[in-house]
Amino acid sequence: MNYYNVIGLLNTSMAAIFCISLFAIWRNNRTLLYIEIFSLSYAIRSLCFGIFYFAFVMSNPILRFLANAFFMLAMMLLSAGLSNRRGRRPRYAVLLTIALVTLGTLYYNQFIEPILLKRVIILNFGLAIISLLMLLDVAKASNRTPVEQVLFGLLLVSCAGYLLRPVFLIASGIPGEQFEGAYWLVVSISDALTCAIIAVGIFAIIASDVMDGIKSDAEIDTLSGLFNRRGFEPRALDALARQTTGTPVVIILSDLDHFKSINDRFGHSSGDRVIQRFSAILKEKAPRDAVLARLGGEEFAIVLPPGAALTAHRWADDVRAAFKHIAPDILSGEANPTASFGVAIARENENLHTLMDRADRALYQAKNDGRDCVRLADQDEAVALIEDIDPESRDRRAFQFPSKTRFLN
């Protein structure tokens, strides 16, 4: 079998199969745009080798050049897909520059001064540089998963393959009249392997991402966009494990006041709007490492990261005031929803259950004191703990714990 028959059958069909498979996966996961980009890359790769087949059969150099251009485009799309997956803007300018320089030099050595060996070196070097860009995209991930480690290794093999192809042919000492046939036979076999190798890595990261998405969906409350109890507890436990004596964790429990009456008077859709607007304020006001959750109904939990004890009460009161300010607009002025807050600062070696129980008792106290206020669990103990962390806070207590919440009554 001639090398162009191998290219026409093996390489074209393999790329087409991977394209169809990726497209089918994307149809069920349309939010993962990079899968569609990968699918398009393999579609162009299949088209490329189909053109190569006819270029060899017809001995048409223009079709050869066109096929090489499509091959560069397919590799560029793989790079763009990996960048998209990492949430980065693809390196369009760099990729376009590599393609133009490679294809421009290729054109010169095909139509102006035809030298096959130079074309082999130029094309493979350009493909290796694009593979290197893909390696950099994977390598820049701060916490590479095992699947990404595998993908990194597969891309490294692919990059090495492009660099070694011309070296292998030169070192083999194949006579000039047989060089072209030997080169394309090496290309057909090595590209089939490269195509499969990269596809394995791609399918692995897609499976990992889809599983992560399923896990994430199971931990997110769809109405509020916050964590549910399943998502909240492991993250709260992790925050407790990271705290130190001088940087305790703070848990805040919040409850929407008279929420049942809002549902009864205005309907559940209005109650849902109240929950969504309150959740939006929590997201807007929360520090970067905070854990926000809707535990059920109208009850919310917030874990402020270690070191936030000094400002926890102030933060809760800011959220309370912001929600009260926008509340009349939620129900067109027919009701003014408010929220109550209970704040608990973690003691040394305290478990999550006990800490949340103290925050719940503080919330209960806020309800008893008229709602729409913030209360701190074990007030005297908490103030003493804060003063141990920062002795100057004794002089700033009126600022940290404003009297409008009746904390110092």
C-alpha positions in Angstrom: 0.0 0.0 0.0 1.4 3.4 -1.0 1.9 6.1 1.7 -0.8 8.3 0.3 -3.4 5.5 0.7 -2.4 5.2 4.3 -2.8 8.9 4.7 -6.1 8.9 2.9 -7.6 6.0 4.9 -5.9 5.9 8.3 -5.2 9.5 9.1 -8.3 11.0 7.6 -10.7 8.4 9.2 -9.0 8.6 12.7 -9.3 12.4 12.8 -12.9 12.2 11.6 -13.8 9.7 14.3 -12.3 11.9 17.0 -14.1 14.9 15.6 -17.5 13.2 15.6 -16.9 11.9 19.2 -15.9 15.3 20.5 -18.9 17.0 18.8 -21.3 14.4 20.4 -19.8 15.2 23.8 -20.1 18.9 23.2 -23.7 18.6 22.3 -24.4 17.4 25.8 -22.0 19.9 27.5 -22.5 23.1 25.5 -21.1 25.3 28.3 -17.6 23.7 27.7 -16.7 25.7 24.6 -13.2 24.3 24.4 -14.7 20.9 23.4 -16.3 22.4 20.3 -12.9 24.0 19.5 -11.2 20.6 19.8 -13.9 19.1 17.6 -13.4 21.7 14.9 -9.6 21.1 15.1 -10.0 17.4 14.4 -12.5 18.2 11.6 -9.9 20.4 9.9 -7.2 17.7 10.6 -9.4 15.2 8.8 -9.9 17.6 5.9 -6.2 18.2 5.8 -5.3 14.6 5.2 -8.1 14.2 2.7 -6.5 17.0 0.7 -3.1 15.4 1.1 -4.4 12.2 -0.5 -5.7 14.0 -3.6 -2.5 16.2 -3.7 -0.4 13.0 -4.0 -2.7 11.3 -6.4 -2.8 14.4 -8.7 0.8 15.4 -8.0 -0.6 18.9 -7.2 1.8 21.1 -5.2 -0.9 23.7 -4.6 -3.0 21.2 -2.8 0.0 20.1 -0.7 0.6 23.7 0.4 -3.2 24.1 1.2 -3.1 20.8 3.2 -0.1 22.1 5.2 -2.0 25.3 5.9 -5.0 23.4 7.2 -2.7 21.3 9.4 -1.3 24.5 11.0 -4.8 25.7 11.5 -5.8 22.5 13.2 -2.8 22.8 15.6 -3.6 26.4 16.3 -7.2 25.5 17.3 -5.9 22.8 19.7 -3.8 25.5 21.3 -6.8 27.9 21.4 -8.9 25.2 23.0 -6.5 24.6 25.8 -6.3 28.3 26.5 -10.0 28.6 26.5 -10.3 25.7 29.0 -7.9 27.5 31.4 -10.1 30.7 31.1 -7.4 32.5 29.2 -7.5 34.4 26.0 -5.9 32.3 23.3 -2.5 33.7 22.0 -4.0 34.7 18.6 -1.2 37.1 17.6 1.5 34.6 18.5 -0.2 31.7 16.8 -0.9 33.8 13.7 2.8 34.9 13.6 4.0 31.3 13.8 1.7 30.2 11.0 2.6 33.1 8.7 6.3 32.7 9.1 6.1 28.9 8.7 3.8 29.0 5.7 5.6 31.8 4.1 9.0 30.0 4.3 7.2 26.8 3.2 5.8 28.6 0.1 9.3 29.8 -0.8 10.8 26.4 -0.6 8.0 24.8 -2.5 7.3 27.1 -5.4 10.3 29.4 -5.7 13.3 27.3 -4.6 11.9 23.8 -4.1 13.8 21.9 -1.4 12.0 19.1 0.3 14.3 18.8 3.3 13.9 22.5 4.1 10.2 22.1 3.9 10.3 19.1 6.3 12.4 21.0 8.8 10.3 24.2 8.6 6.9 22.6 8.9 7.8 20.3 11.8 9.6 23.2 13.6 6.5 25.3 13.3 4.3 22.5 14.6 6.7 21.9 17.5 6.5 25.6 18.6 2.7 25.4 18.7 2.9 22.2 20.7 5.3 24.1 23.1 2.7 26.8 23.5 0.1 24.1 24.5 2.7 22.7 27.0 3.0 26.1 28.5 -0.8 26.5 28.9 -0.9 23.2 30.8 2.3 23.9 32.8 1.0 27.3 34.0 -1.9 25.7 35.9 -1.2 26.4 39.6 -2.5 23.1 40.8 -2.3 20.5 38.0 -4.6 17.6 38.5 -3.3 14.0 37.7 -5.2 14.2 34.5 -3.5 17.4 33.5 -0.1 15.8 34.4 -0.9 13.0 31.9 -2.0 15.6 29.3 1.3 17.4 29.9 3.3 14.2 29.3 1.3 13.4 26.1 1.9 16.9 24.7 5.5 16.6 25.5 5.7 13.4 23.5 3.9 15.1 20.6 6.3 18.1 20.7 9.3 15.8 20.7 7.8 13.8 17.8 7.7 16.9 15.6 11.3 17.8 16.4 12.6 14.3 15.9 10.9 13.5 12.6 13.3 15.4 10.4 16.3 14.4 12.5 15.4 10.7 12.1 15.1 11.0 8.3 18.4 12.9 8.0 20.2 10.4 10.2 18.7 7.4 8.3 20.7 8.4 5.2 17.8 7.5 2.8 18.7 8.3 -0.8 17.2 11.4 -2.3 14.9 9.6 -4.7 13.4 7.6 -1.8 13.4 10.4 0.7 10.0 11.8 0.0 8.2 8.4 0.2 10.0 7.6 3.4 9.1 11.0 4.9 5.4 10.7 4.2 5.3 7.1 5.5 6.9 8.4 8.7 4.4 11.3 8.7 1.4 9.0 8.2 2.3 6.6 11.0 3.6 9.2 13.5 0.7 11.6 13.0 -1.8 8.7 13.5 0.0 8.1 16.8 0.1 11.8 17.7 -3.5 12.2 16.8 -4.5 9.4 19.1 -2.2 10.4 21.9 -3.5 14.0 22.0 -7.1 12.7 21.7 -6.5 10.4 24.8 -5.4 13.5 26.8 -8.3 15.5 25.6 -10.9 12.9 26.4 -9.3 12.5 29.8 -9.6 16.2 30.7 -13.1 16.4 29.4 -14.1 13.4 31.6 -12.4 15.1 34.6 -14.1 18.5 33.8 -17.6 16.9 33.4 -17.2 15.0 36.6 -16.1 18.2 38.4 -19.1 19.9 36.9 -21.5 17.2 38.2 -19.9 17.4 41.6 -20.1 21.2 41.6 -23.8 21.1 40.6 -24.5 18.7 43.5 -23.0 21.3 45.9 -24.7 24.4 44.6 -28.1 25.7 45.5 -29.7 26.5 42.2 -31.9 29.4 43.4 -29.3 31.4 45.3 -26.1 30.3 43.4 -24.5 29.7 46.8 -23.3 26.4 48.3 -25.9 24.1 49.7 -25.2 22.2 53.0 -23.3 19.5 51.2 -21.0 22.1 49.7 -20.7 24.2 52.8 -19.6 21.7 55.4 -16.3 20.4 53.9 -15.3 24.0 53.1 -16.1 25.1 56.6 -14.2 22.2 58.1 -11.2 23.2 55.9 -11.3 26.8 57.1 -11.4 25.6 60.7 -8.3 23.4 60.0 -6.4 26.4 58.7 -7.1 28.7 61.6 -4.5 29.6 64.2 -4.8 31.0 67.7 -4.3 34.5 66.5 -6.5 34.1 63.4 -9.7 32.4 64.3 -12.5 31.5 61.8 -15.8 33.3 62.1 -19.2 31.7 61.3 -22.2 33.9 60.7 -25.7 32.5 60.5 -28.4 34.7 58.9 -32.2 34.4 58.6 -34.6 36.4 56.5 -37.2 37.9 58.9 -40.9 37.0 58.6 -40.1 35.1 55.4 -43.1 32.8 55.7 -45.4 35.7 55.8 -43.8 37.1 52.6 -44.4 33.7 50.9 -48.0 33.6 52.2 -48.8 37.2 51.1 -46.9 37.5 47.8 -46.4 34.0 46.6 -43.3 31.8 46.4 -42.0 33.6 43.3 -41.7 36.8 45.3 -40.0 34.9 48.1 -37.5 33.5 45.6 -36.7 37.0 44.5 -36.0 38.0 48.1 -33.6 35.1 48.4 -31.9 35.9 45.2 -31.3 39.6 46.0 -30.1 38.7 49.5 -27.7 36.2 48.0 -26.4 38.7 45.5 -25.6 41.1 48.3 -23.7 38.4 50.2 -21.6 37.7 47.1 -21.0 41.4 46.5 -19.8 42.1 50.1 -18.0 38.8 50.8 -14.2 38.7 51.0 -12.4 36.6 48.4 -11.9 33.5 50.6 -15.4 33.5 52.3 -17.7 30.5 52.1 -21.3 31.4 51.4 -24.2 28.9 51.7 -27.9 28.6 51.8 -28.6 25.9 54.3 -32.3 25.7 53.4 -35.3 27.8 53.2 -34.4 31.3 54.4 -31.3 30.3 56.4 -27.8 31.3 55.3 -24.4 30.6 56.6 -21.2 32.5 56.0 -17.6 31.4 56.9 -15.2 34.3 57.0 -11.6 33.3 56.5 -9.1 33.1 59.3 -8.2 36.5 60.6 -11.6 38.2 60.0 -12.7 38.3 63.7 -12.0 42.0 64.1 -14.3 43.0 61.3 -16.9 40.2 61.3 -19.5 42.2 63.2 -19.0 45.2 61.0 -19.2 43.1 57.8 -22.5 41.4 59.0 -24.0 44.8 59.8 -23.0 46.2 56.4 -24.8 43.3 54.7 -27.8 43.9 56.9 -27.9 47.6 56.0 -27.4 47.0 52.3 -30.2 44.5 52.2 -32.5 46.8 54.1 -31.7 49.6 51.7 -32.7 47.6 48.6 -35.5 45.6 50.2 -38.4 48.0 49.3 -37.7 47.6 45.6 -37.9 43.8 45.7 -41.6 43.7 46.4 -42.5 47.1 44.9 -42.8 48.8 48.3 -45.5 46.5 49.5 -43.1 45.0 52.1 -39.7 45.7 53.5 -37.8 42.4 54.1 -35.0 42.4 56.6 -32.4 39.9 57.9 -31.0 39.0 61.3 -27.5 37.8 62.0 -25.7 35.7 64.6 -21.9 35.8 64.7 -19.7 33.3 66.4 -15.9 33.4 66.6 -14.3 30.0 66.8 -12.6 28.9 70.0 -9.4 26.9 70.0 -10.0 23.3 68.9 -13.7 24.0 68.6 -15.6 21.7 66.2 -18.0 22.9 63.5 -21.1 21.6 65.2 -20.4 23.6 68.4 -19.4 26.7 66.5 -22.6 26.7 64.5 -24.7 26.0 67.6 -23.3 29.2 69.2 -23.9 31.2 66.0 -27.5 29.9 66.0 -28.0 31.0 69.6 -26.7 34.4 68.7 -29.1 34.5 65.7 -31.9 33.5 68.1 -31.0 36.4 70.3 -31.1 38.8 67.4 -34.6 37.5 66.6 -35.7 38.1 70.2 -34.2 41.6 70.2 -36.5 42.7 67.5 -34.9 41.3 64.3 -33.0 43.3 61.7 -29.9 43.3 63.9 -26.6 41.6 64.5 -25.7 39.7 67.7 -22.4 38.2 68.7 -22.3 34.8 70.5 -20.8 34.9 74.0 -20.3 38.6 73.8 -17.8 39.1 76.7 -15.7 36.1 75.7 -15.6 37.2 72.1 -14.6 40.8 73.0 -11.8 39.4 75.2 -10.6 37.2 72.4 -10.6 40.1 69.9 -8.7 42.3 72.4 -6.1 39.5 72.7 -5.7 39.4 69.0 -5.4 43.2 68.7 -5.2 45.1 72.0 -5.9 48.4 70.2 -9.4 47.1 69.3 -10.4 48.0 72.8 -10.2 51.7 71.8 -11.9 51.1 68.5 -14.8 49.0 69.8 -17.4 51.6 69.0 -16.2 51.5 65.4 -16.0 47.7 65.1 -19.3 47.1 66.8 -21.7 50.0 66.0 -24.3 50.9 68.6 -27.1 50.9 66.0 -27.0 47.1 66.3 -27.5 47.5 70.1 -24.5 45.2 70.6 -23.2 47.2 73.6 -26.5 47.7 75.3 
